[in-house]
Amino acid sequence: MHQADIRTFITTNTVASPAGSLSARVIRPADLSGEPPVVALHGISRNADELVTLFAPEAHSSGRIVIVPHFAEARWPHFQRPCRAARPDQALLALLNHLAVIDPALAGPVDLFGHSGGAQLAHRFAMLYPNRVGRLHLAAAGWYCLPDTSMAYPYGLGADKTPDSLTWARRHAQALATYLRLSVHVYVGTADDGRDEALRQNTKLDQLQGRTRIDRAAHYVDRFRAAARAQGIAPDISLTRLPGVAHDVGQALRHDNLAAHITQNSILRFSAVS
Amino acid sequence: MTQTLIAALADAKWTFSTRRVDCGLVAGTDTNFAAARPGDLILAQVDSLGQHKRVQLTTGRPSFIYPGDMIVLACGARYAPDQFEGLAEIDPAGADLLAGGGCIGRLVARNERIKSATRLLPMARLLDAAGMPLNLDRFALPATGRGPDIPVIFVLGTAMNSGKTLATAQLSLGLRRAGYKVAALKGTGTGAFGDFNEYADTGAHWVADFTDAGMVTTYREPLERVKQGLDLLLCHAADRGCDIAVMEVADGLFQRETGALVADPWLKQRMSGLVFACGDAVAAAGGVAELARHGLRPDALTGILSCSPMAVAEAEAATGVAVLRKSDLADPAEANVFALRAGAGSRQAA
């Protein structure tokens, strides 16, 4: 244990799960607000340390516990989506269950933030376990699992002839309505328009969701709204374009104090919110 | 003589079905075995070994038994097509060990593939200070004062050994992994610690069976009594903070009490989900059809059937119901489907 500041402590917890072990830093301010914990998921750069640095001051000022998992590359070469090869959802669940046992303040639904690959896991986790999530914050995801049964998982929630496709379709179908009722906040930088190596690129995905993270974020929000309305649900989803921000979590979270907005549940005042 | 027998109780092997009994209440004995009713506590001596060479102790471990051993069990009937059928009757000249969990009675039928029952010499019926027979129903869980307001996933099957207990345990495990407080319950059957321990090993928040409701067996018990017992367990599950219950109903759909439950509106009123365990595709089709006759449709099929991809394909084609393997049931993503459908997600979040 070490001190982040005078009254906020950071501990490291490691849990085992059927899918593999997972470590996380838990940033715990001395004065708790009673608001749900925030879980911050890193992207493929696995920069959990940076997330701890960025969120520690916000945990202190907001009185919210922030949990920062670290999907180590050796154990988790893939962690962005639950599939036959990897079940990061099981590890994250095991972590949340363990933390809830050792600290009652960590029980109940959590607000989930993810950047890039972390945003991919965040929304896919929420689609399977919407009851475990309060607010969902998705920043700069490379691509999304659309709430659309006309295309097979992982692009959508339908089934095809690939192994396990029906299984994933069934698992998502029951949770979809609950997922569509979540409060979802999507963020993307206006300078995050590159087709870098980290961005999944193929013709099908480009056609379905767009060529850049900006296009894909906008497309996802539109499809989410349409899916919710089709089920008679008033969608609670927003898209915030972060002016001048590239594909950089530090830049994104510092921009106009986005980290504080996430931890304090406040409304962003960007004109680009839609 | 009575004092000698009471003294013998201290060294006797108290069986699993008697685990809720307050031994200190035993103040006397009689030999009025003709008056014995289901649940009465019986002190017996092992006469000769047959099918059961061990009994299950209250401590949760099996114990070998030897001729001459003194054991305490409950008078009860037994329904087990793979073993015995027996009645809750005690012949003073000799009785049968109908179940290793602690059930003594009279054997009336035996599966040809197994041995005869272990024979017991009834020594005494246990009485309290007022001279009244001590019966398991006296040691049942107390009423809670609240209703059985908890989602229940029932597990039914085609027969004994079709995979119901494994399904109940694995679904409980999956729900626990998904973050739910689970009650794993054995609703009907004959008292034994095998299923009970298998449930407990999953980390379920609370585990109980019909012996906690004061019955050594539900076989030949009136349906109202069985339903009251099930509700008592569900009330306690809710009272202990469980989010959801998984309840196994023993034996097959045509078994006397199971069939009556399936046909009773009580089951549909309590049911938030249904898993059906069976051994092959034809059994799956038959079971789904029989359930449909009562207005029920399983959410999933499982059991021995699920081990064979070919049987799975046939069953899914014949019934339109998904077949889940034990690894599926234990998967939190799959278990959460049951929980969300049952409305347990909102209880958990509350």
Interface residues (C-beta under 8 A of the other chain):
Chain A: P18 P82 D89 Q90 L93 A94 L96 N97 A100 G108 P109 L128 Y129 P130 N131 R132 L166 T167 R170 R171 Q174 A175 T178
Chain B: R177 A178 G179 A322 D328 A330 D331 P332 A333 E334 N336 V337 A339 L340 R341 G345 S346 Q348 A349
